[in-house]
Amino acid sequence: MFSKFLLASLLAAAAAKSIDLETYSFEKFVEDFKLKYKPEELATRKQAFAAELLRVKAHNAQNKGWTETINKFSAMTHGEKKAIKGRVASGSKKLMAGAKPLPDNFVMQPLSALPKSVDWRKKGVATPVKDQGYCGSCWAFASTAVIESHVAMATGLLFDLSPEQIAMCAPNPDSCGGTGGCNGATAELAFEYVSSSAGMFEEFQYPYTSYYGSNYDCATPTETSPVSTINGYVKLPENNYTALMNAIATVGPIAISVDASAWSPYESGVFSGCNQAQPDIDHAVVLMGYGEENGQKYWLVRNSWSPAWGEQGYIKLLRHSNEEEVCGMDTTPTDGTACNGDMTPVKVCGTCGILYDSSYPLNAAVL
């Protein structure tokens, strides 16, 4: 049976495919995306929609390499978009017990020796893209997706695991990347929690109830058992292109942190619209591979904004040959992985800061 959240995503996907930007109206927008606005905010939302529609049409006319569209984000304020991404900060992070160095069997090959393209979806180890909704739980969705893939790679069993469990149960005592739950945290905290817990439950055992932004007490099921686990995780070297390329080519999907502040209208193509001088690392996603399209190298990234967004829930980010030299300073580290009180600006490199913060789980297993 479809959940109401999956059904909403499917309806939104159908709407997105049929949008004619030349004739699209605010009224059709509200209908298509099942939006509920109060009477007193209608005029402001309509004005925001009209401005975004003009901007999207102007962007698409410039043929910059990627197209944009109207979607559920199109009439949101900057603050609303920021809250949904969920703060996955970029400052110095506490070293946690589960963090491990690169394994001894990790072979750092030259980039020329790696495959020309990698797409872990084609290996059958990726579940369908999920929708975090209006909860800043990107960190839970990213870590859940990565654990799903690594369990599948290790055992041949692809479970649909519970992001709600991680979002509501993973402790965040030092307020790293937010205060936890719908208010943000980090993939590393998620991996730490799973490593020290009894294991992860499936989605049907612990359903996602935080879609609209509410936090709940941790309530892991007592009448059933978890199905999978991990034991520790690897934190890759910061701003290291060779290490990230080797990991995604040979190890599997990787949890990463990025600046997604300009992603919301993305529809298709190779995106290069981030602020590279002052990136704001604010969103956790999954690196699923890399490749080349129309002569442009790209990173393949899985998001958690439903299959209706982007290329069936994915975005291609421009991948430079000199990614380690494409750097900027994140002056707001508490929007990302930094812990409470750490305001020191940090250097982040790669398109949308993709090289800065990346990790993957170890010893994935079925219970």
N, C-alpha and C positions, 0 to 999 in steps of 0.2 A: 504494500500500500504506500502511495506517495505521501511524504510529509508535506505540510502546507508550505514549508520553506523551499523544498525542491520544486513543488508545483509553481510557486511564485517565480523561481529562477527560470523554469521552462517557459512560462508566459512572457517573461521579460526577454528571453532569448528570441522568441518568435517576433516580438515587437521590434527588437533591435535590427533583425534581418530585413524588415519591411519598411524602414524609415526612408522617406524621400525628403531630404533636407530642404528642398526648394518649396515644399508645400506643408511641411510639418508645423502643427500648431501647438500652443501651450495646452489647450484642452485635450488634444490627442495624446500629448506627452503625459499628462496626469492620468488619463485613462489607461494607457499602455503599461505604465510602470506602477499602477495601483497605488498612487500617492495620496496621502490624506493630509491636506493642508487646512488650517483653520481659516475662517473667512477673513480675519484681519491680516493674514500674511499673504493672501493670494496675489495682491498687487506687487508686492516685493518679489515673490517667487516668479511671477510672470515676467517682470523686468529682468531678473537674473537669467531666466531661460532665454529671453530674446537676445540678450547680450552674448550669451554662450553660443547660441545658434549662429549669430553673425561671425563670431570668432572662429568657430569650427569650419564654417564655409570658406572663410578667408584663408585659414590654414590649408585646407585641402586644395585650394586653387594654386598654392605655391609649390606643390609637388616636392615636398621636402624628404620624401622617403618613407613616410608613414601617413596613414589616414586617421582622422578622428571622427567621432560621431556623437550623437545625443544618447545619453543613458541615464540611469537612476541618479547619477551624481550631478547632472547638468544644472540644477537649480539650487544646489547646496551652497552654504557659505564656506569660506576657507576653514573656519573653526570646526564645522561639521565634518568636512573631509578629513581634517587632521585627527579628529577623535576616532574616526572609523579605522584609520591606519594603525593606531594603537601604540605609538611610541616604543621604538626599539633602539634605544640610545647608542651613541657612538663614542663615549668617553672611556676612560680606563675602567676595567672590570675586575671584580674580585675573582681571584683564582679559587675555583671550587674543587671539591674532592674528586669529582668524576672526570675532570679535564685531564687528557693524556697527550703526550707529544706524538708526533707522527710515528706510526709503528715501524719496527725494524725492517719489515718486509715491504715498506712503501718505497718504491723505486722512482726517483725523480728523473724522468726522462727529459731530454731536450724537446722543445715544442715541435720541432721538425719530425720527431719520431712518433708523435701522437696521431690518432685518426683525424681525418679532415673534418669529420662531423660526428656528433654523438647525440642520440635522442633516446633517453631511457624509457620513454613511453613505448617505443617499439620493442622493448624487451619484455613487455607484459608485467611490469612491476609498479605501475602507477594506477591508483584509483581515479575515478572521475573527479574533476575540480569541484570543491565545495564552496559554500558561501558563508562568510563570517557575519554577514549582515551589518547591523549597526553597533556591534560590539568590537572594541579594540583588541581583539583576540588573535590578530594575525600571527603572533608568535606561537600560539598553540596550534593553529592550523598548519603553519610551516613545519613545525617539529613533528606533528602527527603524520603529515604526508611523507616526510623523510623516513620516519620509523616504519611506516607501512611498506615503503619501497625496500628498505634494508632487510626487513623480516622476509619479504617475498624473495629477495635475492638469496637469502641464507637458507630458506626452507621450501620455497616453491609455493607458499601459501600467501595469497594477497588478501589481507583482512581490511575491512572498512572500520578503522579505529575511531575512538571517541575524542575529538578535540575539546569537548565540554569537560572531560575528566581533567585534562591538563590545565585548561583555563581556570577551573574552579578549585583545583586541588594542589597545584604546584606552589609551594611557599615562595615568597619574595621578601624576606625580612629586611633587606637593605634597600628596597625600592629601586631595583635596577631596571631601567627601561620603563618605568612606571610603577604602579603600586599593585600590579597583579590583576588577573581576571580581565574584564573588559577595559581596564585602565592601563594595560600594557605590561610587558615583561620581555624576556629574551628566550631564544631557542635553547641557549645553554642552560638556563634555569629549568626548562622543560625536560631536557635530557637528564639533568641532575635528579629531578623528581622521579622520572620513570626508572632510573637506575637504582634508586633507593626504595621504590615502592614494591607492591606485590605484583605489579604488571599493569598492562593496559587492557581496558575493556573494549569491546566492539561498540560501534555507534548505536546499534539497536539495544544494547545493554545499558548504555549511559547516553541518552539522546541529547542533542544540542538544543538547549532551551534559552540560550542567552542571545539569540538573534537580534532582539530589539534593544540590547544594551544593558540588561539587568545582570547583576552578579548574584550568585547563590552560594550557600554553604556547600562545601565538598560533601558529596553523598554517594560514594562508590557503592555499587550493589552488594548486598550481603547474601542474596539468594542464588547468585551465579558466580562464576570465576573468571578472572582475567585470562586473556588468550596469548599475549606476547609480551616480551620484555627486551631490554638492552642492558648492557653493563658498561657504563662509561661512554665517553665521546672524545673525539679529536677536535681540538681548536687549531685551525690552520694558521700559518703565519700571516700577519696583517699585511695588506697591500702587496701581495706576492702573486703575480700573474702566473708564473710557472707552477707554483704549488696548487693553485686553484684549478688550472687546466689539467694537471696530472690527476688531481682528485676526482674531478667530474668525468674524466675519460676512463679511469680505471677502478674507482671505488664505488661510485653510485651517486644518486642525488644528494645535494648539499644544501643545508639551511644557510641562507645568506640574509644580510641586512642591507637595505638600499634607501635611496632618496626617491620616494614614489610621489612626491608632491605635485608632479605634472603629469601623472599617468592617467588620471581618471577618464579623460575623453578618448583614450587610445582605442583604435579599432583594428588596424592591421599594419604590416610593414615593419621596417627596422627603425626603432625609436631612438632619437638622439637629442631629446628636448630637455634634459636635466640641466640645472645650474651647476656647472662643473667647478666654478670658482668658489662658491659657498654652498656645497651640498648639505642638505639637512637629512641625515639618516633617520628615517622615521617609520620603516615598514619591514617586516620579516616575510620572506618569500622562499621559494625553492628553486635552486639552479638545477635544471633538468637536462642540460646539454649545451651544445653550440653547433654552429654551422655557417653557411654562407648563402645569401639570397641576392640575386641581381648584382653580384660583384661586391656586396657588403657583408663583412663578417659580423656574426651576431652571437649573443648569449641567448639561450632559450630558458625562459623563466616562468614558472607556475605561480599564479596568484591565487587569492582566496576571495575573489569578488564575484563568484559564480561563473558558470560556463557562458553566460550571456555577455560577459565583458571580454573585450579584446579578441584574440584568436582562440575561441573556445576556452577562455579562461587563462590563456597564456599571452606573454608579450615577448617580442624579440628586441633585445637591447643591442645597440651598436657595440661591436667588440674591436677595439683598436689593437694594432700590432704592438704598440707601445703603451699598453694600459697602465703600467706602473708609473708612467710620466704624465698621465692625465689625472691630475690631483687638485684638490682644493682643501680648504679648512672648514670643518664643521664647527661653527661657533655656538651651536645650541646642543651640546652633547646629551643633555637630559631628555631630549626628544627620542633618544635611541637606547643604547645599552649602558650608558653611564648610570652609576648608582647615586643615590640621594646625596646632594652636596658637592658633587664633582662637576665643576663648571669649566674645566680646562679645555680649550679648543683642541681638536685633534685633526691630523692630516688623514684624509681618506682619498683613495685612488680608484681609478676605473670608472667606466660609464655609470652614472648614478651612484657612485661609491661602492660598486659591486665587489671590489677586492678587499674591503676593510674587515668585515666580520663574517667568517664562515666556519661551519662546523658540521660534523656528521657523527652518528652514533656507532658504538662498537658492540660486538657480541650480540647482535640481534638474534632472537630465538623465539620459538613457540613454547608455551607452558603446557 
